[in-house]
Amino acid sequence: MRSTAVNSPELLDPESHGLLEAFCGHLSGVLGLDIPRRRWPEVARAVRVAAREQGCPDVPGCIERMLSQGIDPETMDVIIHHLTVGETYFFRDPAAFAALRDHILPPLIRSRGSGPAEGRRLRIWSAGCSTGEEAYSIAIALQECVPDWERWHITLLATDVNRAALAIARQGVYRDWSFRTTSPEFRARHFQRLPDGHYRIDERLKAMVSFLPLNLAEDAYPAVGTNTTAMDVIFCRNVLMYLQPEHVQRAVARLQRSLCEGGWLMVSAVEAGLAATPGLVCERLPGVLLFRKGEAAVPPAARRSSVSKGGNPPPAAIPRTGRPFRGGEIVRPPEREAAQAPADADSMRVTARTLANAGRLDDALAWCERALAQQPLDAVGAYLRGSILLEQGRMEEAVAAFRRSLYFEPGLAVAQFALGNALAAQGRDAQAAKHYRHALTGLRALPPGQALPEADDLPAGQLVRMIEAILGMESAA
Ligand SMILES: C[S@@+](CC[C@H](N)C(=O)[O-])C[C@H]1O[C@@H](n2cnc3c(N)ncnc32)[C@H](O)[C@@H]1O
């Protein structure tokens, strides 16, 4: 009989170690985290805490149940809290933020700021944002660099697998320790001191960031449904180093696909060797290595070199493969697209979605509109058109497209969600909340694991968790 008490100092009796090993293997698969043997006691401790909260005295029995029936979200939160390292602070690694301010943003602002109003958009993602200091540092950098930032359509997405960290990020209240490398003037400029000695971020900065749960080990990105496509810059710093090698490779390939052409991936200096992947070119700036989406022309000698995956910085340019692959996804060159042009509306929609996921928004819109010309009453086509317009920052048109989609199919939950996003981006919060709730009603009627084809097969349960997080519902905090 297993008799390990929940509060036993040994955590698990020796014969249950095999169970713990299996459980750690399962967790590694789900979260992508590297869980070496020395960390197994932490997992046992986390399960013990979760078991205590659930009034279950039998820890091995609890593990067996989770292995056979899956891990409920509350227990997963406890485990994630114990296993992830959330260390972060404002303007961590000044060289990276200097690169953003001085090298990445100015050309984007120049080229997009001089064109039509709908082109004035920037899309930045802090992936693995922890308690939000990185995302708010980006928001501050944007306010400093983009003179008329309020007239731009700025998407600043911040995601993490740790929902407790996201809840802190959404509050935007920080202790002294988060300001360990910034000046008192910086703090006074952007934060309000509270009576308890903590500091609250300026409301306008807070409103710039959307914090959402997203597990980088899952394939929920790039996807229009998670708003993770066509990114100009992705910060994924001090995250890859905690993942297993095969998850690192998959995550980097997906992050590459989440970038628009010419977009930037920022990792920390120690992770530079992990970010080497075809379709990302490494650029060296003072104190920092950046990765840019694209394929560099390189001299023949360099073409023969192989891409290092070790701890050393990668080569400055990654050889062209000559194959029509980008991040593992087939992308046809434009001239072949015309020759192999899809004739039916369904194929046109697929082409539009593929192009949108690759960041080619104008082409995607053109294909989507061709599909709609054939099937003008198609709710999914109208939804896709709205999603592309949303990413282009054409808010009013996106709202109209989503409304049109819902007119044809009022139960299309992804369109309700997207309409909520478009309205929220315009500050129409009450209306947005109404549509988020409609989306929740539809999604909760589905099995949590059901794939949503209109949202790149995102599981319904994951979208439920995202919307709950947006609405600040208790279960998501
Ligand atoms: C050390 S913090 C990095 C915070 C911030 N990026 C920085 O550099 O200051 C690492 C974060 O990665 C998150 N993380 C770990 N595994 C993850 C996964 N599979 N998906 C998403 N986030 C993950 C953790 O929850 C944690 O908040």
The ligand as an SDF file (V2000), in Angstrom:
LIG
                    3D

 27 29  0  0  0  0  0  0  0  0999 V2000
   13.3100   34.0930  -17.0710 C   0  0  0  0  0  0  0  0  0  0  0  0
   11.6980   34.4870  -17.6120 S   0  0  0  0  0  0  0  0  0  0  0  0
   12.0580   35.5760  -18.9090 C   0  0  0  0  0  0  0  0  0  0  0  0
   11.2910   36.8620  -18.8280 C   0  0  0  0  0  0  0  0  0  0  0  0
   11.6810   37.9100  -19.8670 C   0  0  0  0  0  0  0  0  0  0  0  0
   11.5400   37.4030  -21.1950 N   0  0  0  0  0  0  0  0  0  0  0  0
   13.0780   38.4080  -19.6460 C   0  0  0  0  0  0  0  0  0  0  0  0
   13.9850   38.0960  -20.4070 O   0  0  0  0  0  0  0  0  0  0  0  0
   13.2820   39.1430  -18.6740 O   0  0  0  0  0  0  0  0  0  0  0  0
   11.2340   32.9830  -18.4580 C   0  0  0  0  0  0  0  0  0  0  0  0
    9.7380   32.9090  -18.7440 C   0  0  0  0  0  0  0  0  0  0  0  0
    9.5290   31.8940  -19.7180 O   0  0  0  0  0  0  0  0  0  0  0  0
    8.2810   31.3000  -19.4430 C   0  0  0  0  0  0  0  0  0  0  0  0
    8.1780   29.9990  -20.0990 N   0  0  0  0  0  0  0  0  0  0  0  0
    8.8260   28.8510  -19.8280 C   0  0  0  0  0  0  0  0  0  0  0  0
    8.3920   27.8590  -20.6140 N   0  0  0  0  0  0  0  0  0  0  0  0
    7.4530   28.3880  -21.4120 C   0  0  0  0  0  0  0  0  0  0  0  0
    6.6160   27.8610  -22.4310 C   0  0  0  0  0  0  0  0  0  0  0  0
    6.6610   26.5870  -22.7860 N   0  0  0  0  0  0  0  0  0  0  0  0
    5.7410   28.6970  -23.0450 N   0  0  0  0  0  0  0  0  0  0  0  0
    5.6750   30.0110  -22.6850 C   0  0  0  0  0  0  0  0  0  0  0  0
    6.4220   30.5570  -21.7250 N   0  0  0  0  0  0  0  0  0  0  0  0
    7.3050   29.7490  -21.0910 C   0  0  0  0  0  0  0  0  0  0  0  0
    8.2870   31.1940  -17.9240 C   0  0  0  0  0  0  0  0  0  0  0  0
    6.9920   31.0170  -17.3930 O   0  0  0  0  0  0  0  0  0  0  0  0
    8.9270   32.5100  -17.5300 C   0  0  0  0  0  0  0  0  0  0  0  0
    7.9680   33.4760  -17.2310 O   0  0  0  0  0  0  0  0  0  0  0  0
  1  2  1  0
  2  3  1  0
  2 10  1  0
  3  4  1  0
  4  5  1  0
  5  6  1  0
  5  7  1  0
  7  8  2  0
  7  9  1  0
 10 11  1  0
 11 12  1  0
 11 26  1  0
 12 13  1  0
 13 14  1  0
 13 24  1  0
 14 15  1  0
 14 23  1  0
 15 16  2  0
 16 17  1  0
 17 18  1  0
 17 23  2  0
 18 19  1  0
 18 20  2  0
 20 21  1  0
 21 22  2  0
 22 23  1  0
 24 25  1  0
 24 26  1  0
 26 27  1  0
M  CHG  2   2   1   9  -1
M  END
$$$$
